Amino acid sequence: MPSCLLLGVAPRPPPAALRLLLRRRMASSEPTRAFQLRLNPLTGDSEWLIVDEAEAEAPAPVHHKQLLAATSYLDMLNDAARNRAYRHAIEATVTDPTSRVLDIGAGTGLLAMMAARALAAVGGEGSRGSVSACEAYLPMGKLTRRVLRANAMENNVKVFHKRSDELRVGVELDSRADILVSEILDSELLGEGLIPTLQHAHDELLVKNPKTVPYGATTYGVLVESTFLWKMHDLHSSEANAEDGVRLTPSGTENILSVKPQQHAMQCDALADEIRLLSEPFKVFEFDFWKRPDSHRETKIEIKATADGHAHAIISWWVLQLDSAGSVFYSTAPRWVRQSSGVDLPQCVHGMNDWCDHWKQCVWFIQGTGTPAMKDQTLSLRASHDQTSISYRLNMNDQVSSRSPKNDHLTLLPERIALYGDKAWRSALIGAVRNAMSGKSSPTCIVADDSMLLALVVSSLLPSSKVISMFPGLRDKGFNYLRAVADANNLSMDRIKVIGKNASSLTMNDLKHEKVNLVVGEPFYHGSEGMLPWQNLRFWNERTLLDPLLSEDAFIMPCKGILRLCAMSLPDLWRTRCSLKDVEGFDHSVVNDTFGACGDLPGEQQGPCLPYYVWQCGCTKKLSKVYSLMDFNFSEPIHSCFGKTKSVNSSFHTTLQIKFAHDGICHGFAVWIDWVLDEKNSIVISTGPESRYWKQGVQLLSRPVEVNPASSVMNVEAHFDPEEGELAFKSMFS
């Protein structure tokens, strides 16, 4: 019987690990030192970087800039409505010159400086009050000190490079604080640890009945019907329509492959034309920051349906009350709720047309085909929260017991679930594999990524094939999943065994001296979904490592990747990424370089290329046709690349001349990779802006440029580093 091998390799840490610090406290006379992970996108390997407080005066190293540029700090600081709301609330709250203020999660120190300025305003230079701030993320804490010095505030705010639960009264703090200011909120409200942070602060750091900014928050929700959202979680129904014989979620195991049961952040304004409201907005939970919050609560909400339909999801948002008087609010509600709601929501500071990326709405998917609703019917919703999240159960349909056992149950992002149910995408992959295997009696195939679909497709199309699934991210979970769906897909599991080696360690002995005829991938690497498109070129690197094991006529799928580009008008995204100057009276220009800001920078300096779902980036407009900038030929080992047009005399980069098709303001360009699956170039999977299940890279210009088809030309240069797997872009107008 032929054998199928499942390779186990070192797991790639999740993206959240980039922000986790392994702190080491030196002797009291020595500086703080911290460690953080940096990932190599081509290998999935990680390395520890040392961050030292003693380097505070030096500019941030390149790798620290890359990490900070990918955070939401710049977007938050460009949110004028947020900043203005906090200033008004802090000035209304800090009225006693003896107040002791604590800022938790200081960031650049903006809120702490607002508090210090308010103290000076009420108490003059002789104010006996104080402001302390803590920022656990050391690279950010170092930047806090630079901002304080730039504003002559270093003696007005005491900064600690610690978590708030590491602070002690009588050690770092002279006494308990009277006022707490903080902004530790995510799109769901609770995900950044708001509740445990407030609990510890009330227990250990604050006086009884303190003042807080914000004062409280209320979460809201609305029932919606949406085919788009339904496809993002109901894979079983979607693949039933595919009729291709492959079953990722066979009957009886419908939820074995699903989205994680949590709220998923999404720009729901972009879905305004694809949803039907089935209810009025309803209040879910109220949180009072000025008192110690409960860890767990549950509430039952009776919802009156406003239309017939199927409730596929709950879209939620929150309204922040920043001052105790109830005069300063901030809302993350989508525009279509604010415009049509019959519920008495407060008049919020947040403008009707303001788009921001740091706070989105959230989507909770209702299992299966959704819950039927009839107009005027009363639906019962149970909402509960723990310390970090809010969850829902509508008419008792979403039962934990309906899920598959944990050892074989896999959770993926909603976009990946929708992709796996997409009939055209599945057909392209299956067709390409079928063509590649034509005429081969018992080929040896390596699935070089985390594709469960391809592992099933190859095994089912030719049962005599020998299949090696690497599953570098899924590992044992992928093996258990395949075992659970094997019978429904006519897969014999006695062909599968785990050998636990990296691709670089695989030898002919492991393959029983049989050469590999087929190497395939989507490509998809579990845990890397939010990264830049070309970081899936990890497939090229894996294929290179396998080169000694390949037969002379080995077929590689995809055969190549094509780097595509389209000039774009992106006014909303530009506004959130533009360089900072004055932020509510405080100079923030020192952070621009570190945060990768755009505009008004020295020379033609550009910010980094960052991953976005372009369709969710507010107002967008294509200004040019789609251009091909660079080819990556996977039939060859990984190397520097040549372009097809306007290539310069170097093997490291290509230059492309972009002509504009429409008038407008060009803010940058979107870049992505199209995957060519066959040697005839007849089967191509695009990951561009029209394909809403992938993120694109967005490179913003050094400054916006007004363009027109008659006279505007942009030259774009791209450099691919095959060692690091990074692409760098440079653009100029002629």
N, C-alpha and C positions, 0 to 999 in steps of 0.2 A: 504494500500500500504506500503511495507517495506521502511525503511528510510536509506539513506546513509549519514554519518556524515563526515564532513571535519574539522579536528582539526587544529586550528591555534596556533602555538607556537612561542616563541621569535625567531626572525630571527637570523641566524648566520651571523656575519659580513663577508664581502668578504676578501680573503687573503691579499689584498692590505692594509686593515685597520691595519694590524700588523705594518706597517711602518708609519702610520699617527700619528703625535704627537699633543696632546692637550696641548699647551704650556701655562704656567702661569709665568708671570714675577713678581718676588718678589721685595722687596725694593732694591735699588741700592747696598746696602751693603751686601745683602744676595745672596746665590747661586741660579742658575737657577734650576728649577724643571720642569719635564715633565711627562706626563702620556702616557702609551701605553697599547694596548689590548693584553691579552693572552687568548687563547681559550682552553677549555677542549674538547678534541676530542670525548669523550664518550657521552657528553651531548649537545654539541654545545653551551654551555653557555660561556660567556666571563667575564673576570675580569680585572680591571685596575691595572697596576703595576706602582709604582713610581720610576722614575729615577732621581737621585739627583747629581748635579755637584759636590757637596761636597765629594762624594765618589770616586773621580777620582783616588786616590792612591790605592784604594782597587781593588782586582781582580773582574772581572765581575761576577755577580750572575749567577747561572745556567740557569735561564730562559732567561737572556739576551744573554748568550752564544748560547742557542738553536736558538734564533731568528737570531743572526748574522751568525751562521754557515749555516743557510738556505739561506743566501743572496749570491750574486755573487762576493763579495769582494775578497775572496780567489782566485777564478778563474781568476779574472782580474789581481791580483798581480802576478799570475803564468804565465800570458800571456807575455812572454819575448818580442815578436814582438811589442806589444802595448807599453810596458814600454820603449823599446829602441827607438821607433818612437817619443814618447813624449820627451825623453831626448834630442835627436838630434834637435828637433824643438825648444825646450825651450832654449837650448844653442845657437841656431842660432838667436833667437828673443831677448833674454835679453843681449843686447850689451852696454847699457848705465848704468853706475854705479849709476845714480840718478833715475833709473826707480822705479815706484811704481807699484807693482804686486798684483793682486787680484786673489785668487783661489776660485772658487765657487763650492761647493760640494766637500770638501777637502778629504773625506774618511780618509785614514791613514795619509794624509799629504804628500804623495809621490811627487806630482807635485809642491806643495809649497816648499818642500825641494830642489827639482831640481832648482827651480827659485832662492832660496836663495843661493845655491851653485854657480849658474851662476853669480849672482850679485857679490858675493865675488871674483869670478875669474876675473871679469872685473874692479872691483873697490878696491880690497884688503880689509883689515880689516876696513879701514876708509870709506867704501862705504856709501853714503848718501841715497841709495835706501831703499826700505822697501817691505816686503811681508806680506800680510794679507790673511787670509783664513776663510771661513765660512763653518760650517757643522751643519745642522739643526737637524739631528738625534742624540740626546744627547748620547746614549750609544756608537755610533760611534765617536762622538766628544771627549768623554773621552779617547777613544783608540787613537785618534789623538795625544793627549797630551802625552800619554805614549810613542808613537813612536818618537815624537820630543825629549823627554828627553833621550831616548835610543841613539839618534844620536847627542846629545848635540846641538840641534837646537831650544830648547824652547825659546831662546832669539832672534832667527832670524826670527821666524814666529809668528805672532799674530793671535790667534785663537778665533773665535766668535761662540758660540752655537746658531746660528740664521740662518733663511732663508736669502738669499741674498736680498730679497725685504724688509727685516726688517733693513738692514744696512742703515746708514745715514752719508753722508759726513759732517764733523764737529762734529760728535759724536763718532761713532766707527772708521770711517776712517778720517784721517787728511785731505786728499784731494782726488780728483778723481784719479783713477788708469790709468796708461799709458798702462799697459799690462794686459790682461785677460787670465788666463789659466783655463781650465775646462774640465771635462769629465762627462757630464750629457746626455749621449747618450744611447739609448736602441736599440734593434734589428731593430726597425722601423725608428730610428734616432730621432723622435720627441716626443716619448711617455713619457719621463721623464720631460717634460716641457721646452725643449730647447728654443723654440721661446719666450714664455713670460719671461723666465729668461734673455735672451739676450736683449729683448726690455727694461726691467726695468734697466738692467745694462747700456745700452747705454744712457738711459734717465737720470739716477740718479747717476751712480757710475763711469763711464768712461769718459775720455777726448774725444774730437772730433777726429775722425780717429785714434782710438787706435790700438795697435798690439794685435793679438789674437792667441792663440794656443788652439784648431785647427784654421786654417785660413778659412776653408770652407769644404763643403761636397757636393757630388753629389749622387743622388739615381738613380738606374737602375732597369730595369725589363725585363722579358722574358716571352713569352706565352708558356704554356706547355699543353700537353695532358697527363693525368694520371688517370687510373681507380681508383687507391687508393685514390687520392685526390678528385675525383668525388664522391666516396662513403662517403666522409667526410662532404658533404654538401647537396647532393641531396637525402634526405630521401624519398621523394615521389616516385621517380623511384625505389629506392631500395626495399621499402616495397611492391610495386606492384608485385615484383618478389617473395615475400615471400608466397603469396597465403594462408595466415592463417586467413583471415577474419577480422583482427584487423587493423584499420586505424588511425595511429597517425597524418597523414596529408591527410585527405580526399580530393577528387576532389573539387575544388573551394576554398580550404584553403591550397594549396600546401606549402605555406611559413609560416604557423602558428607555426611550430616548425622548427627552422633553426639555423644556426651558426650566430653569430653576424657579421654584415657587417663591418668588420675591417680586418687589416692585422694580421695574426696569426703567431707567431714565431715558427719556426720548423727547425730541422737540415736536410736540403734538400740534403746534400751529401749522406745521408742514402737512398735517393730515386733515386739514379743515374740510377739504372736498371729498374725503374718503370715509367719513364717519357720520353716523346718525345718532343724535342724542335720544336715549330712551328714558331719561329721567331729568328732573331738575337737579342742579348741584345740591349735595347734602353734606352736612357737617359730620365729621368722623370723630376726631379727638381734639380736645383743648389742652394745651400745656402751659402751665404757669412757671416761668423761670425763676420767679422771686421766692418760690418755696421748693422744698425738696421733692423731686418727682418720684412717682412710683415706678418700679421696674417693669411691672406687667399690669395691663388693664384689658378688659374686654367690654364691648358694647354691642347692643343689638339695634339695628336701624331699619325702620319700616320705610320702604321706598315705593312710591306710586309711579308706575310706568306711564310715560307720556305718549307712547306710540307702540304699535305692534312691531315685533322684530325678535332678533336673537341677541342677547347681551354677550358679546365676545370678550369684553374687557371693562375694567374700571380705570378711568383716567383720574389721577389725583394731583393735587397741588397744595400749597400752604399759603397762609396769610400771616405775616409777622407783625405783631404790635410791638413797637420799639419803646414807647414811653408809657408811663403809668396812667397818664391822662387820656390815653386813647386818641391822640391827634396825629400820630406818625405811624404809618403802615407801609408795608412792602408786600407785594403779592407775586407769586409765580404762576398765577392762573393763565391758561391760554387765552388768546384774544377772543376766540369764538365763545368762550364762557363769559368773559367780561362784557361782551357786546349784547348777548342774548339772555343772560341769566335773569330769572325772576326772583332769585334769592337776594336778600339784602346784604350784599358784601360791602365792606367798608371802602370808602374812597381812598385808594392807595397812592402812595408817592410814585410807585413804579408806573412809568408812562405806558400808554396804550400801544405805542409803536416801538418800544425798546426791545431789541433782541439781544439775548446774552447766552453764553454757552456754559457758564459755570453753574447755573441753576436751570434745570429743565423741568418738565412735568414727569410724572411717573405712570407706568402702565402695569396693571395687574391683570394677567391673563386668566380667564375663566376656562376651566378644563373642557376638553372635547369640543363639540360643535357649538357650545354656548348654551345659555339658559333661555328658553322661550319666554317671551313677555307679551302680554296683551295690554292694550291701552286701558288705563285705570286699574289694572291689577296691582295688588300690593305684594312686593317681593321682600323677603326677609334677608337682611345682610348682617352677618356677624363680623365685626372687626376687632382685632386684638393687636397689641404691640408688646414687644419685649424691649430690651435695652437698646437695640440697634435697628429695629425694623417694624413695619406695620404689615399685617396680612389680613386677608378677607376670605369669607366663605359665603357664597350666595346661594340661598335656598338649600344649604347643606350639600351642594353638589361637589365642592372641592374637598374631598376627604383625603387625609394623609394615607389612610389604609389602602387606597386604590393604587398607590404607586407600587412599582416593582421593588423587590428587595434591594438593599443598598449595594450589595456586592456586584450586581450586574446592571443597575440603573445608572444611566449617564445623563448629565445635564449639559446643554449647550446654549450658546447665545441665541436669542430669538431669530436673528438674521440667518444663522446657520441652519436652524430648524426649517425656516422658510425655503432656503436654498435646497435642502435635501428633499423637499416636497415639490420643487419646481420641475414640471414635466419636461420642458425644453432643455434645462440644464442636465437632468438625469439622462435624457435621450442622447445628448452630445457625448457625455462620458461613456455611456454604455456602447454607443455606436463606434466610438474610437477604439475602445478595447476589443470589441468584436472584430473589427477590421485588422487590428494588430495581431490577433491570435489566429487569424485565418490561415489554414495550411500547416499549423503547428500541432503536433500530436500530443506532446506532453511537455510543454515549456516550463521553465523555471522562472517565476515572476517574483519580484520584490515590490511591495507597496511601501514606498519610502517615506510616507508621512503618516498622519493619524486618520486617514480616510477609511471609515468603516464601510462606506458604500463600495469603494473599489475592492476591498478585501472580499466582500460578498459577490460582487460582479465577476471578478476573475475566477473565483472558485465555482460559481454556478454555470458560467459560460463553457468552461472546459474542466469537468471534474477530474480529469487525469493530470491537470497542471499541479506543479509544486509551488505553493504560495508562501512567501515570507512577508509577514506584516510587521513593520518595525514599531509602529505605535510609540514614538519617542515621548509623547506627552501623556497619552492614555495609559500606556503600559498594561499592568494587570487588569485594570478596569476594562480596557479594550478587549482583552482576552476573555474575561468573564461575560462581556456583552455578546461577543461572537458565539460563545457557547450557548447562551440563552436563546439566540435566534437561529441557531444552526439548522434544526430540523425543518423549520418553516421555509428555509432557503436551500434545502437539500445539500447542506454542507456537512461533510463527515468530520467530526471533531477529533478522530483518532489521527488525523493528519497534522494536528497542531501541538507544538511544544514550545516552551519558553527557554531560550538559551542565554538571555541576559547580557548581550554584547552590543557595543556601539558599532556603527557601520564601519568605522576605521579598524575595528578589531575583528571583523568577520573575515574568515579565511576559507579557502577551498575545502579544507577539512570539514568545516561546518556545513558545506553544501554537498558533501560526499563527492567532491571533485567534479561536479556538474556546473558548467557555466550558466550565467543568468541570461535569459533571452529577452526579458521584458522588465523594465523599471517604470513604475507608474506613480502618479500622485495627483491630487486635485490642483494645486498643492494646498494643504490645510495642516496647520500645526496647532494643536489644542493649547489654549492659553495665550496665543499670539494674535488673536483676532483684532485687537485694537491697535496693532502696530502699522507701520507704513507698508504700502503694497509690495514694494520690492524686498521686504524682509522675508517674504515667502520664497525668495531665491535661495533660501536654505535648501530647497529641493535640489538646486544646481550643485551646491556644495556636497550634499549627501550623494548625489549621482557621481561626483568626482571621486569621493572616497571609495565608492564601489567599483571604480573603473577596472582594477585588476581582476575582478570577478566576472566581467561582462564578456559575452561572446562577441565575435567580430561583427555579427549582424544584429546585435542587441537593439531593440526598439525602446526609445525613451518617450514617455508621454507624461506631460506635454513635451513636444519637440522643441519648442522655443517660447520665449516670452518677448513681447514687443512693448517697449515703454512708449506710452501715448501721452499726448499733451493737448490741452485746450486753454486758450486765453479766456479769462473770466472777469466779469464785474462782480465784486463781492463786498458791497458797501457795509453790510452788517458785520461780517467777519473782520473786515479791516478796522472798523471802529473799536472792536474789542481787543485788537492786537496792536493798535498804534502806540507810539511812544508816549510816555508819561512826562508831564511837566509839573504843573500845580495840581495837587489832589486835595481839594477842600482846604487850600491855604498852605499845604506842605509840599516841599520840593521832593519829587520822586524820580528825578532824571537819572540818579545813580543806579537805578535798578534796570534801566532799559536794555543794556547790553546783556545782563545776566538772564533776563526774562525773554530775550529774543524778540524785542519790540521792533516795529516797523515804522518808518517815516521819521523825518527830521533827525536822522542819524548821520554821523560823519561820512562823507564820500557817498559811495553807492552801496553801503553796507546793507545786507538783507538779513532778515530773521531766518530761523530754521524752517525747513519743510516739515509740516505737522500733519497728522492723520485726521481727517474729518469725513463724516457723511455729508457730501456737498449738498445733497437734496435737503438736509436739515439746517443749512447755513443761512437761513433767513432769505433776504432778497438776493437772487443770483441771476446772471445772464451770461450766456456764451457769446463771446466776441469774435471767435475764429472757428474755422473748421478744426477737426481733430487731426493732429500731426503725429507721425511716427518719429521718435527721437533716437531710439537705440534698440538693437536686437540682442537677445541673450540666447545663444545657440547651445541647447542642452545636449546635443550629440557630441560635443567636445567638453573636455574638463573646464572648470571655471577659470576665466581669464578676463583681462581687460577687453573692452568691446569697441567695435567700429560701428559708425552709423552709416545709413544709406545715402543721406543727403547732406551736403555742405560739411563734409567731414574734414577736419584739420589734420595736419601731419603729426598725429600722435595716436598711440594705441590706447590712451587713457581717457580720451573724452571726444565728444562730438558736438558740433555746433549746428543749430537749426534756425532758419529764418522764418519767422511767423508773420503772415499777412492777415490783416483783420477783415472780417466779413460784415461787421456791424459797427455803428457809432456807439460810443459809450465811454465810461471811465474804467480803464483797466487797472485792477488792483493786484492781479497776479495770475497764476495759472494752476489748473488742476492736472495732476499726473497720476497715471495708473498703469497697470500691466494687463495686456490681453494675452491669454494663454492659447497658443496654437497647439491643438491636440494631435494633428496628423501631418505627415510629410507633404501632403498635397495642399496644405494650408486651407482646407475646405471646412474644417471644424474649429471654430474659434470661440472661446468664452471671454467675454469682455467684463472687466470689473470697473468700468467707467461710471460717471455720474448718473447715467441712465439706469444702471444696475444698482438698486437701492440696498442690496444686501452686503455690499463691500464698502469699506472706507477708501477714499482717495487721498493722495498726498496733496497738500495745498502749499504752494510757494508764493508768498506775498512779495510784492516789489518793494524797493526802498522807498518809493513814493508813488501815489496814484498818477496815472497818465491818461489824458483825454486822447482818444484814438478815433480814427475814421478809415474806411477802406481805401480812400484815395491816396493817402500819403503816409500812413503809419506802418512802420515795420519794426518788429522786435526780434532780436537775436537771442537765442537761448543756448547756453552751453551747459552740458551735463558731464560730470566726472564720476565714474564708477570705481570704487575701491574694492577690488576682489578680496583683499585681506580682511577688511572690516565689514564688508557687505553694505556699505553706505553709498548713497548717491548725493552729490552736491550739485547745486544749480547756480548759474550766474546768468543774469539777463541784462540787456541794454537795448535802448532804442536808437534807431538810425534814421 
